[in-house]
Amino acid sequence: MSQICILTAAPDYFEDLGPARATYQRLLGEDIAFRHWTDPGDLTGFDLVLPLLVWGYQRDCPRWFALLEQLEQQQINLANPVSVLRWNSNKSYLLALEKAGVAVVPTLISAALTANDIAEAAQKFGTDQLVVKPPISGGADGTYRLQNGEPLPEDITGKEMLIQPFQPAIAEEGEYSLFYFAGTFSHAILKRPARGDFRVQEFLGGSESGTDCPEGAQDLAVQARQAAEQILDTETLLYTRADMLRDAEGHFRLMELELIEPSLFFGHAADGGDLFATGVNAALPR
């Protein structure tokens, strides 16, 4: 019998892993193993390791990258592959996708954030409303909406940060997420922030609903996934979540391409996640 391991958050992570664990057991079998990514033990005996629940890795980057190095050296069968996880850990990958022709939310990188960086970004983007986030982040950690000229929060001043123009569509329409398993489209959701906020995470009051794909959304998602596969010289990725919204002209722009530990929202998939399970089984050694 094939042995599958899912890497999970550290034991003290604030979110409840129970529902996600139950979902993966339903899809992949009760006998799958769960190991904390912070102390996974020996993984060489598993046929396939999935980093689907490594929530919080951005809070201990040295340990995370050391784990990736270890998994690579041990040639663990990991999906998505280590090279993908390493690349996707830092959101500067958006610039690589943009260079490959993918329409992304315009992004600047500041090596050590200052008020002058904010002013220059406001001028370049043509708006005083900006979003600032760490290049390695998750769950909206360290993410702020800033007005050009207001004081910088202390916890991001002088830190490496991404700067993007605020996209009003996040509050007006929401953020679309499209899910692909082994290259095949599964389902889409529309996420909306709580009133007065711009962050769509559920624990911050955001909500989601199943939705049909608007025109152009799948084109962008497929282009982004295929560009990543080409950049990284890898085969079709086992799982992909493409997050996007509309810009001021109504065109979709990629916000993030989630290839490490995306919430996959199987409750909104018509098949309940069977397509994902089929992809996992196909990735097992024969």
Disulfide bonds with the S-S distance in Angstrom:
none
